[in-house]
Amino acid sequence: MIVRSTIKATSARTEGSILMQPMTHRFTAELRRLQHDSHDTCCHCGRPFREADTAHAGYAEDGRPLYVGDCCRSGLSETAARFYWMPRPYDLPKAESSLWRYMDFSKFVALLKDMAIHFARADHLGDRFEGAKGVASNRIVWDDYYLRSFREAIRNPPPGYKCELSDEEVQREAERLLREMATAGKRDLSTTYVSCWHESEVESEALWRLYCPPPSSGVAIRTTFSALKQSLGDELDIEIGRVRYIDFRKGFAGPNDAIFRKRQSLSHEKEVRAVIRRPDDSSDAGLLCAADLGVLLKSVVISPFAPLWFSRILDETMARFGVSTEITMSDLLSEPFF
């Protein structure tokens, strides 16, 4: 469930002394791309947005897309939409940050065969806290906060509207909205798909043992944040960012960011995840998203637990599928001296 504050207007109105244009809700692909890429700053003057600032998306007189703050909205000839700006629910890695995905050999063969990255359904990831807002013992605190927020919103509608509900009716409506938010949160898990990656400049022995435990054979594919985005076509409907690890005993995940929140006890994962939301699609098998493997694969690292003959099998398999990239042995096989 995406909860977003949008300022609705059906006719021109004033904010302060400046005329506010009506919104046309006309979004070209170029405007959507600009809004995505310039999310944090006014594209005209570079001023960073702050939470609850008003962001304006639209077009200049010459048709150029613009994504600006109040500071530069006078340059808009047409306003597609305006809304309260909110930060992304995740942080972005640096473009060349290394990302790893550890897998057994069968999953690697599937990647080569399908030429696609598998996105698992969020409720099939194996973490019972996936998408959770908090711990059950703190539920009353969460409910009280949102009931107050909903009551306040109902009693204070936008200009031009009047709340004529009694206190009892306001309370019933607030409780209904709270139930709907809880239902939507559970439903979203079955329509959200995730591909998980480990951000690090070095290998992780713990992840080798978790995903390719001896004596199994497996590989780790290494890519970069920018290469992962590019290999997936830099699609706007794929969100890619760092997971934030929180103490659910002391805080909560918000309605819009829960898919990018995990328990602090999992912080060793240093996870970057790619997320696809498909509200009308609930597939047990997950999703396959086409990927350019020539862009994605910076190198393939052989598990330190694999037998010596495995490298030959790996070479032959990649050649069979016409995929070429650097193949290296694990650094964990390096010999120490004393």
N, C-alpha and C positions, 0 to 999 in steps of 0.2 A: 504494500500500500504506500503510494507516494503522497506525502502530505506536503503541499506547497502553497505558499501564500501568493495569490495572483490578484493584482489590483484590477478589478473589472470596471469598464466604462462603456456606456453605450452612446455617449455623446461627449462633445468637448466639455471640459470642466477646468477650473482653475485650481492650482496648488500654489498657495502664496499669491503672487501677482502674475505668475506665468501661465499662459494658456496650455492646458494639457490636451494633446491630440486624441481623437478616438483611436481605438486599436482595430487594425484590419485583420489580424491573425493570419497574414500572408507570409509564409516562410518559404524562401527558396533554399535549395541545397547549399548555396554559398553563405546565406545568413546563418543557417544551422551550423555550418562548419566554423564560421567566425565566432559564434556564440560559444561553441565548444572549446575552441583553441584559445580564446581570449577570456575564458571564464572569470579569471581573478582580477582583471584590470579593464579600464576604459580603453577601447582600442584606439581612440583619438589622441588622448593626452597621456595615457599610461598610468593614470591615477589608480592605485589599488582600491578595490571595493572593500567596505567593511560590512559586517553582518547587519542586516536590516536596511542597508542602502537600497535605493531604487535603481534597478538596471533597466535600460531601454534597448530593445532590439528593433531595428527598422532599416530605413533606407535614406540616403542623402538625395538631394534634388536630381543628381545625375544618375541615380539608380544604384549606386554603390551600397553594399550592406554595411550597417553600422551597429556596433554593440557598445553603448556608452552609459556613463553615469549622468546624474543631474548636472554635473560640471559641463557636459558637452551636448546635452540633449537639444540645444537650439539648432544643431546641425541636421536634425532629422526632418525630412520632408514627409515621411510616412512612418508611423509607429506600428510595427507588427504586434508587439506585446511589451508590457512593462510589468515588473514583478519585484518583490523584495528579494534582494540577492542573499544567497546562502552559500557558505563554503562547500566545496566538494566533501563527501563523507570519507574521503581517503586522501592520503598524501601520494604524490607522484615520485617515483624513483628518478634518478638522473638518467638521461637518455642511454648512456653506455653502461649502466649498472648491469652486472651479470645476473642472469636468472637461470635456475637449474630446475629440471624436472627429472626425478629418479623413477625408473620403471623397470619391470621385468621384460624379458625379451619378447614375449607375446604382445605386450602393449606397444612396444617399439615397432614390431612388424605391422600391427594394425595402423599405426601412424603412417608408415610408408605406403601401405596398401590403399588407405582411404585418402591420403594427402589432406588430412584434416585433423584438427585437434578436438579431442572429446571433451565435452562439458558435461559434468555430472549434475543431476538434479540435486538441489541444495539439501533436501531432506534425505538424500541417500549418501551423504558424505561421511556418516558414521560418528558425528559429534552431536550429542543430544542437545548441546547449547547452540547449535547452528541457528542463526536468526533470532536467538533469544534476546529479550529486552533487559532481563535481570534475573535474580533468583526469586523463587516463589515466596520466600519469607518477606521480601520487600514489595510484594505486589500491591499492598494497600497504599504505600507511599506513591507508587506510580499512578494508581487509579485516582487518588485524591488530587494529584497534580493536574491530570488531564480533565477530570470533572470540573475543576475550577476554571481551567482554560476554556473548555467548551461552554460553560455557563457564561463566562465573560464575553465570548464571541457572540453567543446568541443574544445577549442583552444589549450588545453594542454593534449592531449591523452597520454596513457601509452607509455613507451619506445618501439620502433619498429613500431609505428604508426605515421602518419603525417596528420595534419588537412589541407585540401586544399580548405576549404569552404571560400567564400567571407564573409565580415561583414554582409551583408544582409541575406545570407544563415544561418550564425551562429545565427542571431537574430530570424529567422523563426524557426529554430530547438529548440532554447531555449524556445520560446513561445509555441511550440508544447509540449515540456516536461512539462511546467507549466500547460497546459490544462490537460494533462494526469494525472498529480499528483492530480489536483483538482477533476477530474472525479473518480479517484481511491479512494480518500478520502471519497466521498459520497457512492461509491459502497461498501466500506469496512463496513459501518454501517449495511448493510443488510446481511453481511456474518460473523459478529462478534457477539458472544453470551456471556452474562454476568450474573454472580450470585453475588449479593451484600450482604456484611456482615458489621456489626458494631463492631469496635474494642474498647473494654472497659472492665474494671474489675468490673463494676457495671451496673445495669439496667438504661435504659433511659426512663423517663416518657414521654418525647416528642415523642419518637418512639413508645411507647405503644399507645399514642393517635393518631399517624399518621396511624399505620397499624392495630390496634385493637381498634378503638374508641368505647367508651361506647355507647350503651349497648351491643356491640358485644362480643363474646367470642373468645379468641385466645390464642396463646402461643408464647413463645420465646424459640428457641433452642439455647443452649450454647455449643460451642465447643472450640477448640484451633486451632491455625494456623497449627501446626504439624498434628493434628487429621484430619483437613479438607483435607490437602494434602494426608495423608495416606488413608482416606476413599475413595478418588477418584482414588486410585491406584498409586498416585505419578506420574501421566502421564506427560510426557515432553511437550505435546502440550497444557497443561492447565497452563496458567500463573496466579500466585496468588501473589498479592502485594497491598501495600497501594496506594490509590489515593492521588495525590498531588493537592492541591488547589491553584489556581493562579489568579491574577488580569488580566483578559483579556484586560483591558483597557491599561495596561502597558507592556504586554508581550504576548507571543504566546506559543501554544503547538506545538511540533515538529511533523513531518509526522509519526514518528514511535511510539510516546508516547501519542497521543491525547486521546486514550481510557482510559488512566490512569490519565487524567487531568480533573478537574472540577472547577467551579467558586468558589471563596473564600466565597461567601454567603452561600455555602453548607458545609462549613468546620465542622459544628457541627455534620455532619453525621459520621465523622471519619471512612470513608469507606475503607474496604479491599475488593477487588473484584477478583473473579476468571474469567478468560477470555479464551474463545476458539475461534480460528479463523478458519473458514471453507470457503476458497475462492470460492469453487465450490458448496456451499450449502447455499441456502437462504430460510429458513423455517419460515413462519409467526408464527407458533406455538412455535418456539424456539426449544431447544434441551433438552433431558433428558439424564443425565450422571449418570450411575450406581454408587451408593455409598454404602459403608458398614456402615449401621446405627449403628451397634454395636461399631464401632470406632468413628463415627461422633458425636453421641449424648452423651455429658458429663452430661447434665441435660436438663430437660424440665421445664420451668417456666410458671406457669399459670398467665394469665393476671389479674391485680388487679381489672379490671372492670367486670370479669366473675362472674356469679351467683354461689352460694355455691354448687349447684348440679353438676356443670361442672366438678369438679375433678373426680367424679364417672364415668362420661361419658368418660373422658380422659383415666382413668385406663382401662376401659372395651375395648376401641378402641385399645389401644396399645397391650393389651393382645390378642385381636382378630388377630392382625397382627404379633404376636410373637416377639414384640419389648419390651425390658426391659431396663429402665434407671431410674435414680433418677428423681422424680417429686417433685417440690417445689412450694410453694406459693410465690408470688411477695414480695420483700422487701418493696415495697411501701405501703403494708398493715400494716407495723409496727406501733404501737401506740406511739405517742409522750407523754412526760410528761412535765409539766410546773412548 
